[in-house]
């Protein structure tokens, strides 16, 4: 019976990852999060833990004695990181160090997947797909904190009992993602219009940029694949390998909702001062492990729209 630890289990991706892992046989799943969160899922064992506190982390990891760790817990919104840099580094960097140190002291081999971000790359300055060998030049506290955590994590791969892998995950979305990200921000507004709770206008930022989006359900499947088949000490882009403009996402969303006459209002406060026009990843390394994308962009938008309609009804 394998013991799997998921940090950040109450988060958007954490909930989907646990749903996926519960389908596996002969596993016991443990969750660590700073807040209790939803108690509706009885299929895993939850412990409240502040990763910024080393003794607390050590006690939790010793009690669980995991075989595998999926480290998702993080400050993951660049805007929040910009406003709260001290907390961001405490959670994203020192939280990762504390978890690695606690895992290092356990007896058996532990596979650990540290979830990172494409924000490590910073401004791409290219219209080509970016692979894992592309230079990392993060432009903000979020990207820098995650790049630092990645570098530290890879050091621990040589510490004997740890087999560390890292991801640089590109944009992902789907049912259950909170507002503060482009797809749920759009979808919530469209669902409000659909339900007659909002005038027919949508506030947007820059619609011209091209980004690489994956459905969260494909993302967690990629995480499981990397953990099971990836090479320790390696980094993997988790992405679709396809670019889509934000304008196209909005068009598909409005089409999915079947609403007409919607006004699009660009708001200056929703535009980033430095916004790379093209950010698309090369997923060749991930594909070599046997992972395949299942959900199309239209699938994701449809299911996300249904989620928001239900949530607002």
N, C-alpha and C positions, 0 to 999 in steps of 0.2 A: 504494500500500500504506500504510494508516494504521497508525501506531504508538500503541498504547494502553498506558498505565501504570496499574497497579492497586497502590495501597499497601495493606498489610495483607492480602496475598494468601493468607497461611496461616490467616487467621481464618475463622470460620463463614460469614459473608456473602461474604468474598473468594473462597473456593473455589467457591461457587455462581455468583458473578459471572463468574469465569473460565470455568467450564463453559458459561455462556450465550454469552459473547463468542467462544468458540472455534467456535461455529456460524456466525459471520459470515464472509463471504468477504473476501479481500484485507485482512486485518489481521495484525499481529504484536503479540503480547501480552507485556508485561514485568511482572514482579512485584517489588515492594520490600517486604521485611519484615525485622524485626530478627533473626529466627531462620530457619534453613534450612527446617524443616518437612518435609512429605511430598514426596519426590522422585518419586512414582509418576506424576505428570502431566507428560508430556513436551511438552505443547502450548504452553508459554510459557517465556520466558527469565527466570530468577530472579537477582536481585542482593540480597545481604545489605546492609542499610542501617539505621542508627540515625537516625531523623528528628530527634532532638534535637541532632544534630551538624551545623551548617550546611555545613561544607566537604564532609563526606561526602555530604550530600544534593545539593549542587551538582555534585559529580563524577558522581554517578549520573544525575542528570537531564540533564546535558550529554552523557553517553555515550549515553543513550537517545534524546534529542531527540524527545519525544513530541508527538503531535498532540492527544491526549486524555488526561486524568488523572482517574481515579476515586480520590478520597482517602478510603479507609475506615479506615486505621490509626488506632487510638485506644485509650485505656483506656475500655472501654464498659460496665463493670459498676459501678453506683452504689455498691455496697458496697465494692469495691476502691478506688474514688475517695475514698470517705470515710476509709478507713484510710491512704491514700497520696496526700494532696493535692498534695504537691510534685511527685511523679512525674507525676501526672495533668495538671497545668498544663504541665509540660515537654513531655509527649507531645501532649496535645490542643491546646494553644495554640501553644507555640513550635515544635512539629513542623509544624503547619500554616503558620506564618509562614515557616519555613525552606523548605518546599516551594514556597510562593508566590514567595518571593524567587528561588529557583533557576529556577522557570518564567518569571519576569519577564525574566530575562536571556537567554532563548532567542530566536532570531530570528523564527520564524513564529508565526502565531496558535495558541493552545492553548485548547481547551475544558477546563474543570476543574469537576468536580462534587464539592463538599465535603459529606460525609455528616454530618448533624446528628441531633438527637433531639427528641422531643416533651417531654423533660424540661426543655427551654428554657422551656416555658410555666409550669412550677412547678405549684402547686395551681390547678386549673381554676376552682373555685368556681362551677360551672354544671352543669346537667344537659343542656345543649345541646352539639351538636358544635362543636368549636373549629376555626376557620379560621386562615389564616396572619396575619391582621390582629389576632388576639388578643394582648393584652400578654404579653411575656415576663418572668416573675418567677421565675427558677430558685431552687430551695430547697436545693440541695446542690452540692458541688464538681463533680460530673459535669455537671449541667445548666449550671452557670455557665461551666465550661471550654468546653463546646460552643457556648454562646451567644456567648462572647467570640471563639471561632474563626470562627464564622459572620460576625460583624460585621467582623472583620478581613478575611476572605476577600472580602466584598462591596466593601470599599474597593479591592481590587486589580482589580475589574472595570473600573475606569476607567484602568488603567495601560497601555493600548495593546494589547498582544498577548494579554492574558488575557480570556477570556469565562467568567466565574465564575457557577455556579449552586449553590444550596444546598438540602438537604433537611432537613426535621424528621420523622424517621422514628419511627413509633409501634412498639408491640411487634411483633416478628416472630420466628418460630420455624420449626422444621422438622427434617428429618433432618440430623444432624451437629452440632447445637448442644450445647455442653458444659453440664454441670450448673452451678448457680448462678443459673439462670433458672427460672421457674415451670413451664413445660411440660416441659423435660427433667428437672427434679427429680421431677415427678410420674411421668413416663413411665418413668424408670429404676426407680423403686420398683415400679410396676405390672408391668414386664417381669420384675423379680426374683421377684415373686409368681407370675407366669405360669410361670416356669421352675423354680419350687419352691426358689428360693434365699432366700426371705424369708417370714416369717410374714405372715398376711393383715392387715396394718395399714399405713397410709400417714400420714406426718407432713406436716401442711399448716400454712399461715398463715391469713390472712384470705380466706375463700372468697366473701364477699359483694360485693367490689368488682367493678366492671364496667370492662373494658379493651377496646381495639381491637387485634385481632390480624390479621396477614397472614402467609401462607406466605412463607418466604424466597425461593422461586422466583418468586413474584409481585413481591417487593420488588426483586430484581435486574433483573427485566424493567422495572419502573418506573424504576430508575436509568438503564437504557439509553435508555428513552423520553425522560426528562428531558434527558439529554445530547444526544440527537439532535433534539429538537423544542422543548425549553424555551427560555424567554426569558432571556438573560443578565442577571445582576443580580437574578434572582428567587429566591424561596424556595418550595418545594413540600412540603406535607404528604404523606408516603407512608404510607397507612393504608387500611383497608377501608371506613371510614365506618360501621361497624356495631359495636355494643357487645355483649360477651358476658361473663357472670359467670365468675369463676374456678371456682365450683362447677359450672357447666355443662361447662366443659372437663374437669373431673375425672370427671363423670358419663359423658361421651362416651368418655373414655379407658377407664374400667372396662368400659363396654359393648363397646367395640372389642376389648378383651382377652378378653371372655367369662368373666370370673371373678366368683364370687359370695361373699357373706359378708365383704366387706372392711370393716375398721374404719377410720374416719377419726379421726385424733388431731390436734387443734389444738395447736401448740407456740407458746408465747409468744415464743420467740426467733426465730421465723419471721415474726412480725408487725412491720410498720413502725410507728414511733411516730406518724408523720403519713402517713396513707394516704387519698388522695383517693377518694371512693366511685365517681366516674364520670369516666373519661378516654377520650373518643372524638373522633376527628378528622374534619374536613370535607375530603373529597378531591376537591371540585369542580374545583379548579385542575388537579389531576393528570389527572382524567378528560377535561378539555378538550384534552389532548394526544393522546388516542386510546388511552391505556392502559386495559386491562380486567383485572379479577381473574379468574384461572382456577381456582385451588385453593380448595375450600370448607374450612371448619374441620374437617369430618370427614375430608377427604382428607389434610389436614396431620397430624392426630392418628394416622390409620392408618399413614401412611408413617413418622412419627416412632416409633411403637410398633414397627414392623418393624425399623427401624434399631437400636433398643435391644435387641430380642430377638437380633438377629444379633451385636451387639457383645458381649453378655453370654454368648452360647452358647459 
